[in-house]
Amino acid sequence: MTSKQEQAKTISSNIKELRGKIDWNQSKLAQEAGITGAALSKIEQGERVPTIVVLKKIASALNVEVHELTGEQPVERSEQEERNLEFYRKFKSINDLDDKDQQLLLEMAERLKGLTDK
C-alpha cells in the first residue's frame, strides 16, 4: 500500500468514526462542511485524499482539529489554550446569537474572568 493510500484510509476511518460519534449521516456532514455528498463519499471510501481546505471544512463541521482526521501528532498547546479551545467547541452556537446577546455574554465573561483573576 502506498503512503497516499494509507493516508486516504486513515482519514476515511477517522471521519467515519467521528461522524458516527455525533450520529450524523454523510449528507449531514457534507452539508455542514459545505462540500458535496459525492466528494465526502469518495473521501470516506478512501478513493480520495482531501485537500487541506476540505480537511479544514470537515474538521470544523465535526468540531475537531485537522490532526484528528489525519492521524498526525497534535500541535502542542498550553492548558489555557486547550481550555479556550474546548470552550469555543462547546459554545460554537454563540455565533448564531444576535450582536446584542453576544455583547452581553462577552461582558459577563469579562466580569467572571475578573473574579477568577483575583
MIMAR-662719 format. One line per 4 residues: number of its first residue (from 1); their letters; for each residue x, y, z of C-alpha. Coordinates in pm, whole numbers, plus 50000, padded with zeros to 5 digits. Each point is the difference from the previous one (the first is absolute). Example, Ala and Ser with C-alpha at 12.3 -4.5 7.8 and 13.67 -1.06 7.14 Angstrom:
% residues 2
1	AS	51230,49550,50780; 50137,50344,49934;
***
This chain:
% residues 118
1	MTSK	50000,50000,50000; 50138,50342,49911; 50031,50288,50241; 49717,50182,49825;
5	QEQA	49778,49693,50031; 50084,49966,50369; 49924,50368,50053; 49666,49967,49820;
9	KTIS	49911,49696,50211; 50089,50177,50328; 49802,50311,49911; 49705,49790,49883;
13	SNIK	49993,49798,50320; 50033,50304,50227; 49724,50194,49825; 49763,49704,50019;
17	ELRG	50076,49950,50368; 49957,50368,50092; 49685,50031,49791; 49857,49694,50172;
21	KIDW	50069,50142,50346; 49765,50290,49929; 49751,49781,49811; 50026,50188,49668;
25	NQSK	49954,49838,49663; 50218,50095,49703; 49744,50248,49868; 49991,50191,50330;
29	LAQE	50379,50021,50023; 50033,50104,49636; 49740,50272,50053; 50162,50127,50321;
33	AGIT	50346,49995,49840; 49883,50171,49683; 50118,49723,49768; 49813,49770,49767;
37	GAAL	49872,49667,50114; 50184,49836,49711; 50331,50149,50113; 49947,49883,50358;
41	SKIE	49901,49654,49879; 50325,49967,49803; 50199,50119,50301; 49827,49754,50232;
45	QGER	50053,49717,49752; 50371,50081,49998; 49995,50085,49631; 50115,50357,50052;
49	VPTI	50235,50182,50235; 49830,50332,50070; 50176,50331,49958; 50092,50196,50312;
53	VVLK	49708,50235,49929; 49754,49709,49999; 50164,49846,50308; 49956,50331,50184;
57	KIAS	49634,50018,49897; 49932,49646,50119; 50194,50053,50324; 49810,50321,50069;
61	ALNV	49664,49832,49939; 50098,49717,50237; 50146,50244,50256; 50338,49829,49996;
65	EVHE	50353,50092,49899; 50135,49898,49659; 50257,49771,50163; 49710,49797,50141;
69	LTGE	49901,49921,49642; 50349,49938,49866; 50132,49805,50297; 50302,50229,50028;
73	QPVE	50147,50123,50326; 49807,50289,50156; 50137,50348,50037; 50130,50055,50352;
77	RSEQ	49776,50239,50194; 50004,50137,50350; 49730,49896,50243; 49839,50343,49962;
81	EERN	49996,49970,49621; 49837,49658,50027; 49733,50137,50236; 49931,50289,49762;
85	LEFY	49969,49760,49707; 49763,49776,50193; 49791,50304,50096; 49967,50105,49636;
89	RKFK	49910,49645,49897; 49726,49978,50259; 49858,50344,49934; 50035,50019,49624;
93	SIND	49634,50101,49980; 50087,50336,50157; 50063,50120,49646; 49631,49940,49928;
97	LDDK	49896,50258,50259; 49929,50358,49902; 50264,50266,50068; 49832,50127,50318;
101	DQQL	49991,49655,50160; 50359,49929,49896; 50107,50327,50162; 49816,49912,50322;
105	LLEM	50174,49662,50015; 50337,50161,49933; 49945,50248,50283; 49898,49718,50236;
109	AERL	50310,49801,49904; 50221,50302,50069; 49841,50047,50343; 50048,49630,50081;
113	KGLT	50359,50016,49883; 50055,50295,50232; 49867,49796,50290; 50222,49700,49926;
117	DK	50312,50215,49950; 49980,50121,50360;
***
